[in-house]
Amino acid sequence: MKNFLLLWLMAGTLMLVGCKKDALDTEPDPTNPTGPITPPVTPPVTPPVTYNENESLYLGNPSNAVNNENNFSNYLLDEGYYALSYHRDRGIANWVSWHVQQSDIGAAPRQDDFRANPRLPASWYKPDNFSYSGFGFDRGHICPSSDRTSTIQANSSTFLMTNMIPQAPVNNQVVWANLESYCRTLVDQGNELYIIAGGTGEGGTGNNGFASTIDNGRITVPSHVWKTILVLPQGTGDSSRIDERTRVISVLIPNENTVTNNWRTYRVSVNDLETLTGYDFFSKVPQVIQNVIEAVVDNL
């Protein structure tokens, strides 16, 4: 009986030894028989950023801006109420993009809380409330304060200095303001708008004469301001409702005090602005439709 138990225990030990390979669940490496082959690691795939209807970048990111400090000339800031590409060395936005509809227009008062944007990288110079003082240029909103009056927070967001450009006072307060007002008239009439705007070039003429920069060279004065506006009747399924008949208004206005008050004088095509800036506007619109609507100069 004693010998039988010993044989039975030895057989069990052999069975356990025989199961070791299954426990490892790997094949031996031919170059290293004592170790397993390490299965390849597949890196995680980062999904592309997508935006919902009515969000600022729903119809595209004009310069493929990214939120990376190393991308200092094309740095993406999404403020929720609008998005922008910022150029560290110019001290202004390359462009600002936003959507406006009736729900964005309310009774919130103008906040006038001009301030530096704390979301810029810590090592970067941050234009503040006084950066434009005494140079003869307005702190010109790109996304207008009056387009964001649904709440105090929404209006306050437009006073971040990353939403400003040095703008000749007559340009800012007259022709640019007239176009902004016209856009809100379109909204009051039952439309929603996708808008992109910015400044280009270097050197404008304000109340103190011509200047290429202000704030000890840290902020570039653009030579022109531009804007492109895609107009849709209020509704849903925006991307499917854009067709060859969709109205697009684009302007290119000298950054000078000698401009007229009529924004229609300065109308151009989207193609003209793309050639000038190098940006790709409304890139999420099917190309066959872009080819039509971006070649037309608005005449309404």
Residue frames as qw, qx, qy, qz and C-alpha x, y, z in Angstrom:
[[0.000, 0.885, 0.466, 0.000, 0.00, 0.00, 0.00],
 [0.330, -0.768, 0.110, 0.538, 2.85, 2.35, 0.86],
 [0.384, -0.137, 0.598, 0.690, 4.49, 1.78, -2.57],
 [0.211, 0.621, 0.683, 0.321, 1.14, 2.42, -4.32],
 [0.117, -0.933, -0.248, 0.235, 0.76, 5.84, -2.61],
 [0.378, -0.573, 0.340, 0.643, 4.30, 6.80, -3.57],
 [0.335, 0.168, 0.695, 0.613, 3.68, 5.93, -7.23],
 [0.076, 0.795, 0.590, 0.115, 0.37, 7.84, -7.15],
 [0.222, -0.878, -0.043, 0.421, 2.04, 11.00, -5.75],
 [0.387, -0.332, 0.521, 0.685, 4.86, 10.80, -8.31],
 [0.275, 0.452, 0.715, 0.456, 2.31, 10.52, -11.13],
 [0.037, -0.908, -0.404, 0.101, 0.48, 13.63, -9.80],
 [0.328, -0.705, 0.207, 0.593, 3.72, 15.56, -9.73],
 [0.365, -0.013, 0.664, 0.652, 4.42, 14.62, -13.33],
 [0.159, 0.703, 0.652, 0.234, 0.93, 15.74, -14.32],
 [0.154, -0.919, -0.166, 0.323, 1.45, 19.15, -12.66],
 [0.370, -0.472, 0.440, 0.668, 4.81, 19.60, -14.39],
 [0.330, 0.282, 0.737, 0.518, 3.16, 18.80, -17.70],
 [0.065, 0.844, 0.531, 0.045, 0.65, 21.65, -17.20],
 [0.355, -0.587, -0.015, 0.727, 3.24, 24.42, -16.78],
 [0.225, 0.054, 0.512, 0.827, 3.35, 25.35, -20.46],
 [0.091, -0.648, -0.666, -0.358, -0.43, 25.83, -20.55],
 [0.341, -0.776, -0.355, 0.395, -0.24, 28.16, -17.55],
 [0.307, -0.408, 0.213, 0.833, 2.26, 30.41, -19.39],
 [0.514, 0.716, 0.445, -0.158, 0.07, 30.39, -22.53],
 [0.214, 0.854, -0.345, -0.324, 3.07, 31.27, -24.74],
 [0.938, 0.298, -0.066, 0.166, 5.37, 29.52, -27.16],
 [0.655, -0.521, 0.178, 0.518, 9.11, 29.31, -26.44],
 [0.271, 0.894, -0.229, -0.274, 11.27, 31.81, -28.31],
 [0.939, 0.277, -0.054, 0.197, 13.53, 29.86, -30.78],
 [0.419, 0.644, -0.347, 0.538, 16.42, 32.24, -30.00],
 [0.146, -0.411, 0.613, -0.659, 15.82, 31.96, -26.27],
 [0.543, -0.180, -0.790, -0.220, 14.37, 28.52, -25.46],
 [0.303, -0.255, -0.736, 0.549, 14.08, 29.34, -21.80],
 [0.109, 0.361, 0.302, -0.876, 11.80, 32.38, -22.31],
 [0.432, 0.610, 0.661, -0.069, 8.46, 33.12, -23.99],
 [0.261, 0.345, 0.381, 0.817, 7.87, 35.27, -27.07],
 [0.046, 0.445, 0.392, -0.804, 6.48, 38.65, -25.99],
 [0.363, 0.650, 0.641, 0.185, 3.35, 39.39, -28.03],
 [0.269, 0.282, 0.165, 0.906, 3.54, 42.66, -30.05],
 [0.030, -0.582, -0.508, 0.634, 1.98, 45.73, -28.44],
 [0.229, 0.603, 0.515, 0.564, -0.39, 47.69, -30.69],
 [0.128, -0.079, -0.256, 0.955, -0.24, 51.41, -29.85],
 [0.212, 0.632, 0.643, -0.377, -3.61, 52.99, -29.05],
 [0.260, 0.433, 0.486, 0.713, -5.21, 54.82, -31.95],
 [0.004, -0.388, -0.320, 0.864, -6.08, 58.43, -31.18],
 [0.330, 0.646, 0.675, 0.137, -9.46, 59.14, -32.77],
 [0.220, 0.341, 0.198, 0.892, -9.73, 62.32, -34.83],
 [0.061, 0.329, 0.471, -0.816, -11.36, 65.25, -33.06],
 [0.010, -0.485, -0.699, -0.525, -14.93, 65.70, -34.22],
 [0.095, 0.100, 0.302, -0.943, -17.27, 68.59, -33.49],
 [0.205, 0.529, 0.809, -0.152, -21.00, 68.62, -33.14],
 [0.139, 0.668, 0.476, 0.555, -23.39, 70.74, -35.12],
 [0.201, -0.933, -0.161, -0.250, -23.38, 74.41, -34.03],
 [0.688, -0.575, 0.085, 0.435, -19.92, 74.11, -32.48],
 [0.004, 0.864, -0.227, -0.450, -17.23, 76.54, -33.56],
 [0.044, -0.505, 0.758, 0.411, -15.17, 74.11, -35.65],
 [0.728, 0.255, 0.586, -0.248, -18.02, 71.98, -37.00],
 [0.703, 0.702, 0.076, -0.086, -17.26, 73.01, -40.59],
 [0.821, 0.359, -0.144, 0.419, -13.50, 72.63, -40.22],
 [0.541, -0.703, 0.077, 0.455, -10.25, 73.80, -38.63],
 [0.498, 0.861, -0.034, -0.093, -8.89, 76.25, -41.25],
 [0.252, 0.777, -0.568, 0.103, -5.18, 75.79, -40.46],
 [0.867, -0.083, -0.485, 0.081, -5.25, 72.42, -38.66],
 [0.103, -0.669, 0.456, -0.578, -4.28, 74.18, -35.45],
 [0.765, -0.229, -0.593, 0.105, -3.40, 71.96, -32.48],
 [0.478, -0.838, 0.090, -0.248, -3.16, 72.57, -28.75],
 [0.894, -0.089, -0.068, 0.433, 0.58, 71.93, -28.52],
 [0.280, -0.881, 0.072, 0.374, 3.04, 74.48, -27.13],
 [0.513, -0.243, 0.542, 0.619, 5.60, 73.55, -29.77],
 [0.299, 0.552, 0.619, 0.472, 3.11, 74.61, -32.42],
 [0.210, -0.508, -0.298, 0.781, 3.62, 78.25, -31.40],
 [0.080, 0.176, -0.324, -0.926, 2.53, 79.80, -34.71],
 [0.533, -0.137, -0.560, -0.620, -0.71, 77.81, -34.94],
 [0.072, 0.017, -0.853, 0.516, -1.81, 77.12, -31.36],
 [0.386, -0.445, -0.640, -0.493, -5.40, 75.98, -30.88],
 [0.085, 0.047, 0.620, -0.778, -7.51, 77.46, -28.10],
 [0.310, -0.450, -0.715, -0.436, -11.11, 76.29, -27.81],
 [0.078, -0.131, 0.436, -0.887, -12.89, 78.72, -25.51],
 [0.183, 0.389, 0.858, -0.280, -16.24, 76.96, -25.86],
 [0.310, 0.770, 0.333, -0.447, -18.01, 80.05, -27.19],
 [0.556, 0.791, -0.227, -0.118, -15.51, 80.28, -30.03],
 [0.881, -0.183, 0.227, 0.373, -12.23, 78.67, -31.10],
 [0.235, 0.942, -0.211, -0.112, -9.04, 80.26, -32.39],
 [0.863, 0.159, -0.058, 0.475, -5.58, 79.70, -33.76],
 [0.274, -0.949, 0.073, 0.142, -3.03, 81.85, -31.93],
 [0.715, 0.497, -0.189, 0.453, 0.40, 82.99, -33.12],
 [0.653, -0.586, -0.199, 0.437, 2.79, 83.48, -30.21],
 [0.505, -0.145, 0.143, 0.839, 5.24, 85.71, -32.08],
 [0.010, 0.474, 0.390, 0.789, 2.55, 87.94, -33.61],
 [0.006, 0.108, 0.586, -0.803, 0.72, 88.24, -30.28],
 [0.562, 0.196, 0.055, -0.802, -2.67, 87.88, -31.99],
 [0.735, 0.186, 0.636, -0.143, -4.96, 85.19, -33.34],
 [0.147, -0.094, 0.733, 0.657, -4.49, 83.93, -36.87],
 [0.398, -0.284, -0.544, -0.682, -8.24, 83.34, -37.00],
 [0.312, 0.033, 0.699, -0.643, -11.27, 83.00, -34.74],
 [0.329, -0.154, -0.781, -0.508, -14.18, 80.71, -35.61],
 [0.242, 0.139, 0.686, -0.672, -17.68, 80.73, -34.10],
 [0.109, -0.427, -0.805, -0.396, -21.32, 79.85, -34.71],
 [0.146, 0.123, 0.362, -0.913, -24.14, 82.26, -33.91],
 [0.213, -0.435, -0.783, -0.390, -27.87, 81.69, -33.73],
 [0.335, -0.676, -0.198, -0.625, -30.84, 83.26, -31.96],
 [0.783, -0.551, -0.281, 0.067, -30.15, 81.50, -28.65],
 [0.656, -0.010, -0.169, 0.735, -26.75, 83.24, -28.48],
 [0.030, 0.412, 0.048, 0.909, -28.36, 86.68, -28.42],
 [0.429, -0.597, -0.664, 0.136, -29.81, 87.67, -25.05],
 [0.191, -0.928, -0.136, -0.288, -29.83, 90.37, -22.41],
 [0.761, -0.394, -0.101, 0.505, -26.44, 89.88, -20.74],
 [0.041, 0.986, -0.062, -0.149, -24.67, 93.26, -20.41],
 [0.640, 0.619, -0.313, 0.331, -21.32, 94.03, -21.98],
 [0.807, -0.499, -0.175, 0.265, -18.65, 93.04, -19.46],
 [0.239, 0.902, -0.236, 0.270, -15.65, 95.12, -20.66],
 [0.715, -0.611, 0.336, 0.055, -13.34, 92.87, -18.62],
 [0.645, 0.660, -0.373, 0.088, -10.39, 92.94, -21.05],
 [0.628, -0.618, 0.470, -0.059, -7.75, 90.58, -19.66],
 [0.138, 0.510, -0.829, -0.185, -4.87, 88.25, -20.47],
 [0.892, 0.001, -0.292, -0.344, -5.74, 84.69, -21.39],
 [0.492, -0.586, 0.621, -0.172, -4.44, 82.39, -18.60],
 [0.928, 0.118, 0.349, -0.061, -4.72, 79.37, -20.90],
 [0.557, 0.745, -0.357, 0.086, -1.75, 80.43, -22.99],
 [0.856, -0.014, -0.360, 0.371, 1.42, 78.46, -22.13],
 [0.529, -0.782, -0.145, 0.296, 3.14, 79.79, -19.02],
 [0.577, -0.282, 0.241, 0.727, 6.35, 80.78, -20.84],
 [0.306, 0.526, 0.484, 0.629, 4.55, 82.91, -23.46],
 [0.000, 0.067, 0.148, -0.987, 3.98, 86.64, -23.32],
 [0.024, 0.593, 0.805, -0.009, 0.30, 87.29, -22.60],
 [0.002, -0.373, -0.174, -0.911, -1.15, 90.56, -23.94],
 [0.163, -0.471, -0.734, 0.461, -3.28, 92.22, -21.25],
 [0.069, 0.857, 0.491, -0.137, -5.67, 95.11, -20.73],
 [0.121, -0.887, 0.104, 0.434, -2.91, 97.72, -21.16],
 [0.640, -0.090, 0.546, 0.534, -1.00, 96.21, -24.09],
 [0.368, 0.596, 0.510, 0.500, -2.83, 98.41, -26.63],
 [0.190, -0.886, -0.295, 0.304, -2.82, 101.62, -24.58],
 [0.158, -0.811, 0.170, 0.537, -1.55, 104.79, -26.25],
 [0.421, -0.151, 0.688, 0.571, -0.82, 103.36, -29.69],
 [0.334, 0.347, -0.198, -0.853, -3.86, 104.69, -31.57],
 [0.424, -0.007, -0.809, -0.408, -5.49, 101.33, -32.26],
 [0.729, -0.307, 0.099, -0.604, -8.64, 99.83, -30.79],
 [0.287, -0.161, 0.934, -0.141, -8.74, 96.53, -28.97],
 [0.584, 0.183, -0.340, -0.715, -10.81, 95.13, -31.82],
 [0.709, -0.036, 0.643, -0.289, -12.94, 92.09, -31.07],
 [0.146, 0.176, -0.839, -0.494, -12.76, 89.30, -33.61],
 [0.252, -0.465, -0.842, -0.108, -15.70, 87.34, -32.18],
 [0.125, -0.524, -0.022, -0.842, -18.00, 90.26, -31.26],
 [0.087, -0.001, 0.702, -0.707, -19.19, 90.88, -27.74],
 [0.560, 0.153, 0.126, -0.804, -22.74, 91.35, -29.07],
 [0.668, 0.149, -0.646, -0.338, -22.72, 87.84, -30.60],
 [0.539, -0.095, -0.783, 0.296, -22.38, 86.40, -27.10],
 [0.238, -0.323, 0.269, -0.875, -25.03, 87.95, -24.84],
 [0.698, -0.302, -0.582, -0.287, -26.88, 84.82, -23.72],
 [0.739, -0.582, -0.267, 0.209, -25.01, 84.81, -20.39],
 [0.197, -0.941, 0.268, 0.059, -22.48, 86.95, -18.54],
 [0.687, -0.359, 0.559, 0.295, -19.93, 84.14, -18.87],
 [0.676, 0.473, 0.457, 0.333, -20.43, 83.98, -22.64],
 [0.217, 0.958, 0.048, 0.183, -19.99, 87.74, -23.02],
 [0.446, -0.810, 0.360, 0.125, -16.98, 87.82, -20.71],
 [0.822, -0.049, 0.457, 0.337, -15.22, 85.18, -22.80],
 [0.567, 0.711, 0.235, 0.343, -15.04, 87.60, -25.75],
 [0.080, -0.973, 0.169, -0.133, -12.91, 90.03, -23.72],
 [0.817, -0.324, 0.296, 0.374, -9.93, 87.70, -23.50],
 [0.038, 0.798, -0.326, -0.505, -7.08, 89.49, -25.28],
 [0.358, -0.118, 0.839, 0.393, -6.50, 86.47, -27.52],
 [0.345, 0.640, 0.682, 0.079, -9.77, 87.53, -29.19],
 [0.054, 0.923, 0.066, -0.375, -8.40, 91.03, -29.99],
 [0.676, 0.267, 0.232, 0.647, -6.42, 92.59, -32.82],
 [0.162, -0.489, -0.036, 0.857, -5.04, 96.14, -33.10],
 [0.321, 0.596, 0.665, 0.314, -7.68, 97.73, -35.29],
 [0.103, 0.174, 0.107, 0.974, -7.85, 101.23, -36.76],
 [0.190, 0.291, 0.604, -0.717, -10.69, 102.98, -34.89],
 [0.518, 0.336, -0.139, -0.774, -12.73, 103.89, -37.99],
 [0.448, 0.149, -0.839, -0.269, -12.35, 100.36, -39.30],
 [0.163, -0.124, -0.911, 0.358, -13.42, 98.83, -35.98],
 [0.144, 0.372, 0.551, -0.733, -16.17, 101.24, -35.00],
 [0.464, 0.456, -0.080, -0.755, -17.74, 101.87, -38.41],
 [0.613, 0.323, -0.559, -0.455, -17.35, 99.43, -41.32],
 [0.286, 0.112, -0.937, 0.168, -16.48, 96.36, -39.19],
 [0.231, 0.175, 0.668, -0.685, -19.25, 97.20, -36.73],
 [0.587, 0.303, -0.111, -0.742, -21.71, 97.62, -39.60],
 [0.560, 0.204, -0.763, -0.248, -20.92, 94.13, -40.86],
 [0.095, -0.016, -0.892, 0.441, -21.25, 92.68, -37.36],
 [0.405, 0.246, 0.385, -0.792, -24.65, 94.35, -37.03],
 [0.619, 0.288, -0.418, -0.599, -25.72, 93.01, -40.42],
 [0.362, 0.119, -0.924, 0.035, -24.80, 89.49, -39.31],
 [0.106, 0.182, 0.775, -0.596, -27.06, 89.81, -36.27],
 [0.532, 0.302, -0.010, -0.791, -29.83, 91.10, -38.54],
 [0.549, 0.206, -0.735, -0.342, -29.51, 87.88, -40.51],
 [0.173, -0.048, -0.919, 0.351, -29.82, 85.93, -37.26],
 [0.315, 0.255, 0.442, -0.800, -32.91, 87.96, -36.27],
 [0.589, 0.308, -0.306, -0.682, -34.40, 87.01, -39.65],
 [0.934, -0.044, 0.212, -0.284, -34.17, 83.32, -38.77],
 [0.747, 0.509, -0.408, 0.126, -30.69, 82.34, -39.93],
 [0.758, -0.579, 0.205, 0.219, -27.70, 80.77, -38.24],
 [0.416, 0.850, -0.321, 0.047, -24.15, 81.66, -39.20],
 [0.879, -0.224, 0.077, 0.413, -20.78, 79.93, -39.26],
 [0.173, 0.973, -0.120, 0.098, -18.16, 82.71, -39.14],
 [0.806, -0.177, 0.017, 0.565, -14.37, 82.80, -39.36],
 [0.161, 0.966, 0.008, 0.201, -12.44, 86.07, -39.09],
 [0.752, -0.389, 0.023, 0.532, -8.95, 87.43, -38.46],
 [0.090, 0.932, -0.197, -0.289, -6.21, 89.76, -39.54],
 [0.881, 0.194, 0.215, 0.374, -3.50, 89.28, -42.14],
 [0.472, 0.680, -0.037, 0.560, -0.33, 91.07, -43.24],
 [0.561, -0.436, -0.291, 0.641, 1.62, 93.62, -41.24],
 [0.218, -0.091, 0.037, 0.971, 1.17, 97.36, -40.84],
 [0.010, -0.741, -0.645, -0.184, -1.97, 99.45, -40.32],
 [0.150, 0.324, -0.051, 0.933, -2.79, 103.12, -39.87],
 [0.323, -0.638, -0.671, 0.193, -4.53, 104.22, -36.69],
 [0.121, -0.967, -0.223, -0.010, -5.01, 107.52, -34.88],
 [0.424, -0.770, 0.301, 0.370, -1.25, 107.94, -34.37],
 [0.361, 0.688, -0.517, -0.359, -0.35, 107.05, -37.95],
 [0.842, 0.259, -0.456, -0.126, 1.21, 103.94, -39.43],
 [0.404, -0.568, 0.682, -0.224, 2.59, 101.16, -37.25],
 [0.605, 0.227, -0.742, -0.182, 3.75, 97.60, -37.91],
 [0.575, -0.245, -0.736, 0.259, 3.72, 96.58, -34.25],
 [0.346, -0.746, 0.093, -0.561, 2.71, 97.86, -30.82],
 [0.823, -0.543, 0.119, -0.117, 3.60, 96.97, -27.25],
 [0.286, -0.713, 0.612, 0.189, 7.36, 97.11, -27.85],
 [0.342, 0.423, -0.744, -0.387, 7.11, 94.90, -30.91],
 [0.237, -0.054, 0.942, -0.230, 5.25, 92.10, -29.17],
 [0.489, 0.522, 0.636, -0.291, 1.93, 92.57, -31.00],
 [0.264, 0.065, 0.605, 0.748, 1.66, 92.75, -34.79],
 [0.384, 0.510, 0.205, -0.742, -0.68, 95.27, -36.38],
 [0.571, 0.297, 0.720, 0.262, -2.38, 93.56, -39.35],
 [0.040, -0.146, 0.366, 0.918, -2.60, 95.35, -42.68],
 [0.492, -0.150, -0.469, -0.718, -6.09, 93.97, -43.36],
 [0.439, -0.010, 0.752, -0.492, -8.95, 92.38, -41.47],
 [0.395, 0.060, -0.729, -0.556, -11.07, 89.68, -43.10],
 [0.513, 0.036, 0.664, -0.543, -14.20, 87.69, -42.42],
 [0.350, 0.015, -0.771, -0.532, -16.13, 84.89, -44.11],
 [0.472, 0.042, 0.532, -0.702, -19.73, 84.06, -43.18],
 [0.183, -0.115, -0.903, -0.372, -21.73, 81.00, -44.19],
 [0.441, -0.010, 0.230, -0.867, -25.48, 81.67, -43.92],
 [0.208, -0.176, -0.945, -0.181, -28.08, 78.94, -43.30],
 [0.561, -0.465, -0.194, -0.657, -31.77, 79.13, -42.40],
 [0.378, -0.404, 0.679, -0.483, -32.14, 78.05, -38.76],
 [0.911, 0.049, -0.214, -0.350, -32.54, 74.27, -38.59],
 [0.703, -0.436, 0.562, 0.025, -30.86, 70.95, -37.94],
 [0.833, 0.215, 0.427, 0.279, -28.69, 68.71, -40.06],
 [0.048, 0.880, -0.153, -0.448, -26.54, 71.67, -41.06],
 [0.284, -0.410, 0.718, 0.486, -23.99, 69.74, -43.09],
 [0.363, 0.326, 0.837, 0.247, -26.71, 68.16, -45.23],
 [0.216, 0.857, 0.428, -0.191, -28.39, 71.53, -45.84],
 [0.111, -0.717, 0.336, 0.601, -25.34, 73.25, -47.35],
 [0.721, 0.403, 0.514, 0.233, -25.52, 73.16, -51.13],
 [0.480, 0.211, 0.310, 0.793, -24.45, 75.14, -54.19],
 [0.067, -0.760, -0.352, -0.542, -27.05, 77.82, -53.40],
 [0.579, -0.644, -0.337, 0.370, -25.81, 78.49, -49.86],
 [0.151, 0.941, -0.032, 0.302, -24.89, 82.12, -49.32],
 [0.742, -0.304, -0.122, 0.585, -21.33, 82.93, -48.24],
 [0.084, 0.983, 0.007, 0.161, -20.22, 86.52, -47.53],
 [0.778, -0.198, -0.037, 0.595, -16.49, 87.31, -47.45],
 [0.107, 0.987, 0.003, 0.116, -14.73, 90.64, -46.98],
 [0.730, -0.057, -0.085, 0.676, -11.16, 91.94, -46.94],
 [0.061, -0.968, -0.189, -0.153, -10.85, 95.43, -45.43],
 [0.480, 0.475, -0.337, 0.656, -7.71, 97.60, -45.08],
 [0.556, -0.580, -0.456, 0.384, -6.81, 98.28, -41.45],
 [0.276, 0.158, 0.039, 0.947, -6.97, 102.04, -41.89],
 [0.085, 0.515, 0.489, -0.699, -9.03, 105.01, -40.77],
 [0.213, 0.343, -0.331, -0.853, -9.73, 105.97, -44.40],
 [0.052, 0.202, 0.952, 0.226, -12.08, 103.04, -45.09],
 [0.392, -0.273, -0.302, -0.825, -15.68, 103.69, -46.10],
 [0.476, -0.142, 0.598, -0.629, -18.63, 102.72, -43.92],
 [0.844, 0.237, -0.069, -0.477, -20.02, 100.27, -46.52],
 [0.573, -0.360, 0.733, 0.063, -18.73, 96.73, -45.93],
 [0.806, 0.452, 0.379, -0.050, -20.15, 95.63, -49.30],
 [0.326, 0.884, -0.315, -0.113, -17.39, 97.66, -50.98],
 [0.111, -0.638, 0.761, -0.045, -14.85, 95.15, -49.68],
 [0.904, 0.023, 0.343, -0.255, -16.46, 91.86, -50.70],
 [0.192, 0.525, -0.790, -0.251, -14.26, 89.11, -52.13],
 [0.868, -0.013, -0.412, -0.279, -14.61, 85.36, -52.63],
 [0.835, -0.489, 0.252, -0.015, -13.61, 82.65, -50.18],
 [0.880, 0.265, 0.073, 0.387, -11.06, 81.55, -52.75],
 [0.250, 0.804, -0.166, 0.512, -9.50, 85.02, -52.60],
 [0.502, -0.739, 0.322, -0.315, -9.14, 84.76, -48.81],
 [0.956, -0.171, 0.212, 0.108, -7.75, 81.23, -49.02],
 [0.718, 0.520, -0.042, 0.462, -5.13, 82.34, -51.52],
 [0.005, 0.824, -0.236, 0.515, -4.16, 85.27, -49.30],
 [0.562, -0.627, 0.396, -0.366, -4.05, 83.44, -45.96],
 [0.297, 0.342, -0.892, -0.009, -3.23, 79.85, -46.93],
 [0.412, -0.012, 0.739, -0.532, -6.18, 78.58, -44.86],
 [0.209, -0.165, -0.862, -0.431, -8.83, 76.09, -45.95],
 [0.380, -0.011, 0.350, -0.856, -12.24, 77.44, -44.96],
 [0.792, 0.120, 0.169, -0.574, -15.32, 75.22, -44.56],
 [0.171, 0.436, -0.860, -0.202, -13.20, 72.16, -45.26],
 [0.325, 0.085, 0.907, -0.254, -15.88, 69.75, -43.97],
 [0.619, 0.533, 0.142, -0.559, -18.25, 70.85, -46.71],
 [0.824, 0.220, 0.472, 0.223, -18.12, 68.42, -49.67],
 [0.374, -0.327, 0.371, 0.785, -15.50, 69.57, -52.17],
 [0.210, 0.424, 0.673, 0.569, -17.92, 69.71, -55.08],
 [0.145, -0.887, -0.438, -0.033, -20.02, 72.24, -53.12],
 [0.439, -0.663, 0.068, 0.602, -16.97, 74.18, -51.93],
 [0.436, 0.060, 0.504, 0.743, -15.90, 74.59, -55.55],
 [0.048, 0.680, 0.541, 0.493, -19.10, 76.52, -56.24],
 [0.330, -0.892, -0.310, -0.012, -19.80, 78.57, -53.11],
 [0.578, -0.586, 0.086, 0.562, -16.17, 79.55, -52.50],
 [0.449, 0.151, 0.426, 0.771, -15.72, 80.97, -56.00],
 [0.006, 0.767, 0.505, 0.396, -18.66, 83.38, -55.78],
 [0.150, 0.049, -0.283, 0.946, -18.45, 87.01, -54.61],
 [0.024, 0.596, 0.739, -0.312, -21.64, 87.80, -52.69],
 [0.079, 0.204, 0.308, 0.926, -23.84, 90.41, -54.38],
 [0.275, -0.675, -0.670, -0.139, -26.94, 90.65, -52.17]]
